Amino acid sequence: MKNFAKLILFLGLSFIGVLILGVLLALLSDWANTALIFPPERGIFEVFTGNITVYLRSSIPVAFYLTILLGLNYAVIRRIVYPAAFAVILFVILALSGAAYFSLEALHRTGFTITVKGPPTELAQAGFITNQRVFLENPYKPDPVMALVSPGESLHFQSPGSFPTQAQLPFFTEQSRFFSVINRDISHSSRVFSAWFNSGLVSYGVYAGSLAAFLLSLGCLVNISFWSLANVFFGALAFRGVLALENFLNQPHIHQIFASFAGNLFNERLISPFIFCTLSILILLYSGLVYLARGRISDG
């Protein structure tokens, strides 16, 4: 019982920690994007306000996946029996994610926001070129002196008073495709989670429970090697594949294709949970047969 209590505590702390980290990263991303908008909106550098409900909602799927992964690895290290760890993690992750969405509803009604000091000023200096213009003075002055830049022509002086349209300053390097795809899948997963929760607590339990069971069925991957960190990496790769599969199955045209095969057997919305449950059962059966086969071999 002591190990189970520690597992539940570990899951709770992991879920909360990932949520806090996700909120901070989302806040930092929006803060940086706001800082790079040029010309800035009036008063934008005095204060920056972020909606915490939006940040939390986008972080729940990440916390959902990572908490299950860390919980499985913790159960392996503590040598907790897999069926018991499966049941405990499944129950706790559903309770934690459901409580997070209920808390979001309460925060949304109060309109709670995060207010921080504005981004640093004057990221652009005299000589900055944007939208075919060269700023000959400080770009943040009310009416800076500019010069027009035309391809193949010399500079043309432009009298003050005509600001260019807003654009983002080129301070960020291009984001790698790997991380951009993951961010896209997480955003899509967040919308799907929210849609199922808005349909009702039972609907959310069906979807989140089937997805959690599928992720937990991959627990064999966090016990491949004797190195715990390597097991975490193997599990992370597998969970990344599940995230991509979730995004794929929740595409509207994919739903229509599977619905044409399913006919009237069950509701079209239950296609994804049905696939998750089927895959988890198959993986668990395979893992059980392998375990029994190894036991017979060891017995001679």
N, C-alpha and C positions, 0 to 999 in steps of 0.2 A: 504493500500500500504506500510505503514511503516513496518508492520509485515512481508510482503513478502520480502522487501529489507533486513531486518535482517535475514530472513531465508536463502536467497541467500548468504549473507555474512558468515553466520554460516556454510553453506555447503562448501563454498570455503575454509574457514580456517580449517575445519575438514579434508577435503581431503588433503590439503597441509600438515597439521600436521601429519596425518597418514603416508603419503609418507615419510616425513623426519624421523619419528620414525622408519619406516620400513628399510630405508637406513642405519640408524645408527645401528640397530640391526643386519642387514645382514653384515655390515662391521665388527662389533664386533665379530660375529660368525666366519667369515673367518679369522680375525686376531688371534682369539684364536686357531682355528684349525691349522693355520700356526705355531703358537708358540709351539704346541704340537708335531710337526713333528720331529722325531729324527732318525738318525742324521740330523741336519739342512742342507739345501742347502747353498752353499757358498754365503755370502752376504745377507742372508735372514734376519739377525738381524739388519742390517743397516737401511733398509727401507721396508715398506709394501705398495703395490699398489693394489687398488681395482677398478674395473670397475663400475662406477656409473650407467651406462645404465642397467647393469645386475641387480643391486640392485633395481633400480626404476621399472624395468619391473616385478620383482617378488613381488613388493609391491602394484602394481596397483589393483589387485583383492581384497586385504585386504582393501585398501582405498575405493574401490567401495562398498563393503559390509558394512563396518563400517560407511561410510558417510550416506548411506541410513538409517541405523539403528538410528544413532544419529539425523538425520534430521527428521525422523518420531517422535522420542521422543520430539524433540524441538517443532514440530508443535502441538503436544498434549499439551505441557506445555503452549504454547502461544495461545492455543485455535483457531488455524487456521483451517478453514473448510477443511475437509479431501479431497474432490475432487480437490480443489485448491492446497493443499499441494502435492497431488499425481502428478499433472501436473508439478508443479514447480520443485519438486525433480527429477522427471524423466528427464526433460529438462536439469537441471543443472548437474546431474551426467553424462549424456551422453556428455555434452559439456566439463566437467572437465576431464573425462577419455580419450576422444578423443584428447583433447589438450595435455594431458600427453604423449600419444603415438606419436603425432606429434613432441613434444619436444624431445622425445627419439631418433627419427630419426635424428634430428639436432645434438644432443649430440653424437650420434654414428658416424656421419660423421666427427666430430671434434676430436674424440678419447679421450674425456675428462675422466680423471681418478682421483681417490682420492689417495693421497700419504700421509702416516703418518709414524711416527717413528716406527721402528721395534719392534717386541715383546720382552718381557724381556728375557735376556739371562740366561743360566745355570739353566734351570728348573730341570735338572737331575744332581745328584752329584755322587761322588765316592761311589761305592757299588750298583749302579743302575743295575738291572737285566733286560735284554731284549733279545729275540731270543736265549735263552739258553746261555747267556753270562753274566758275572759279570765284571763290570768295576772297576778295582782296583785303577785307577787314575781318574782325571777329564775327563768325557766322551767327553768334547768339545775340548780337546787337539788334535792336528793333528794326532798323533799316540798313543792313550792311551793303557796302559797295561791292558789286559783282561784275564779272565779265563773262560774256557768252563764248562758248567754245563750239565751233562748227567744224566738222571733219574737212580737212584740206584747206581751211581758211584761217586767217589770223584771229586773234582775240578781239571781241567787240565790247566796248565799255557799255555797261547797262546802269542806268540811274537807279538809285535806291528805291525800294518800295514794292518790288514784285518777288515774293518768296517762291521757291519751287515747291512742288507737291511733296508730301511726307514720304520718306524712304528710310530704309534701315542702313545705318553706317556699316561699311564692310570691315568689321573688326573680327568676326567669327570665321573660322575656316569651315569649309563644307563638311557637313556631318556625314560620317561613313554610312553606307547603305545598311550595314548590319544593325547598327543601333537605331537607325530611322525605321527599319522594318519592325524591330522589337517595340519601339514606341508606338507605332501604328497599331500593332496587335494588342498592346495593353490598352490603348484608348478604345479600341473596338470591344475588348472584353469588359471594360468598365461600363460601356453603354448597355451591353447585354446583361450584365449583373443587375444594373439599375432597373432595366425593363422587367426582368423576372421578379425582382423585389416589389416593384410597383404593381405587379399582377396579384400579389398576395403572398403571405408568409409560406403557405403550403407550396405554391408554385416555385418560390425561391428555394425552399428546402429540396424540392425535386431536382431542380437544375444544379444548385450548388452541391447537393449531396451526391449526385451522380458523378459530377466532375471531381469532387474530392475522393470518391471511391476509386475512380480511374487513376488519379495521381497516387493514391495510397497503394494501389495494386502494383505500382512500379517500385515498391520498397525493396525488391530484390536487387535493384541497381545500386542501392546505397550500402550494399554488403558484398561488393565484388572483390575488393582488395582489402588488405590489412591496414591501409593508410586512409584515415578518415577524411582527409582533405580531398584525396582522389575520388572517394565515393561521393563527396558533395559535388565535385565537378561532373562526374558521370550522371548524377541525378539532375543537375542543372541542365545538362544537354537534353536529357529525356523530357524534362518539364518544358524546355523551350519548344520541343517538338509538339507537346500537348497544347501549348499556347497557340502554335500555328494551326494545329488541327481544329482547335476551338474556333479560331477565326474563320477557317475554311468552312466548317459545318454550319456556321451561323450566317453565311452569305445567303441572300434571298433566293438566288437561282439554284443554289445547291439544295436548299430546302424543297424547292419545287421538284427537283429531280428525284430526291429520296421519297417525296410524298407520292409521286407517280408510281413508284415501286411498292410503297406501303399500302396504297389504296385506302380502304376504310378500316384498317386494323387498329389504328390509334390516331390521335390528334397530330396534325402536322407539327405543332410546337414541341411535341415530345420526341421528335426525331433525334435531336442532339443528346438529350438525357438517355434515350434508349441505346444509342450507339456507345455512349460512355459506359453505361452499365454492362452492355454486352462485351465490350473490350476488357473491362475490369474482371468480369467473370472468367473469360478465356485466359487472361494472364494469371489469375489466381489458381485456376485449375492446372495450368501448366506448371506454375511454381510448386503447387502441392504434389504433383506427380514426380517432379524432379527431386523434391525433398524425400518422398517415399522411396524413389529409386536409389538415392544415395544411402539411405538407411539400410536398405537390403544389401547393397554392395558392401557397406562397412561391416554388416553382420556375417558376411561371407556367403 
